[in-house]
């Protein structure tokens, strides 16, 4: 029996769901951004799988150890689970930016991996992130991309490149809800 493919929401981690503190190595420094829990609850209620896709070049650069990355990841998952949020899949690119891998955003490798693992329909899916590389990764995978930024110059550049712009994760989640929910008549 063939699995039916479904839409999903791909989410960047640092700067989208949690504070971006640079090369995060201390689990005590993991802080959920305002609106993230409410946004993910909204997306979860729509029945959309939540997939985190994140570049973590601190590993490839030797700035954080595998153990540190694992403890940060565990804390990240724990904080969201306490709020009732369960991610369907979390994928990281651990490579140095110069490694030439296909999993580092803006390459679509992590999204394509999730497509295979979860039987997703990328053409009906969304990518939400705070960097142009996030949005571009979604575009390259055939996903609708939403860039989070309050910066007018970055917003203008993103709009010029054909991306949708929202000021924060909650606004992006409400936009996704509007796009996937049939209009009530």
Buried (B, 14 or more C-beta within 10 A) or exposed (E): EEEEBBBBBBBBBBBBBBEBEEBBBEBEEBEBBEBBBBBBEBBBEEEBBBBBBBBBBBBBBEEBEEEBBEBBBEBBBEBBEEBEBEBBBBBBBBBBEEEEBEBBBBBBBBBBBBBEEBBBBBEBBBBBBBBBBBBBBBBBBBBBBBBBBEEEEBBEBBEEEEBBBBEBBBBBBBBBBEEBEEEEE
